[in-house]
């Protein structure tokens, strides 16, 4: 069984989508729709613009959807049993890929979410960083200490030995130093503008809930997986409530990928910029088949993997 996994924030780069649109009419059409509904030329965003959440998130979702459109153009259609999952922001792309939201409403939702998050980050300055080479239990014990409790949180469980912490900017450097002193091999600050997936995003989550209540979320027969539980989502979901909780809750990616494999996924195709998720999948499931769609060389092998089953 194949699963399509969608990239989150952080892997983006200036010019993403340009080569894809040159190679794929389907991708070009999607970009025209996306840029039109946002009033923004997504193909010309600069690196400085993409460092801002309000630009980066719609751009990543549009590029991920364009990768999927180009893949569908190449192979005709995706297998009916293909499952969908996304890393953080990537779950929104999964909503579009499954048909739960149409492209214009999806992109407007993502743009609103990005604006809410940017504003929350400006009100409550925060930062995120990957902690490499430290067990989850040691990180949990460290963050339970008075200096960090309620100020820094373990939020993204990317792969064994790789956890992202997120929290108040004022204490992040000291917290990362404590992680290294506790045995972390290294710590890597992330190129994001706030403390995502923490209570610092609650003001954004409240506004997102109100915004999402006015959207029409359609039923879908697609198989979707959840960052919050690491398991397959039920057929009926209260999407406004779920998306609000998702903004402040953890990304249990390691558990999610393992559950997808347990449920029958044998091949992971990453739609979005770069190949970060493919690397994480291979760390979680050594020997797993994981193929990025990002050009210049991703679509063709991904198409072959789909057609040979």
Protein Blocks (a to p, Z undefined) as FASTA:
>chain_A
ZZdddddehjacehihjlmmmmmmklmmmmmmmmmmnopafklccfklmmpmklmmmmmm
mmmmmmmmmmmmmnopacfklccddehjlmmmmmmmnomacfklmmmmmmmmmmmmmmmm
mmmgcdddddehiafklmmmmmmpmklgokaccfbdfbghiacddddfklmmmmmmmmmm
nopabdcddddfbdehiaklmmmmmmmmmmmmmpccdddfbdcddfklopacdfbdcfkl
mmmmmmmmccdfklmmmmmmmnopabdcdedehjllmmmmmmmmghiacddfbdfklmmm
mmmmmmnZZ
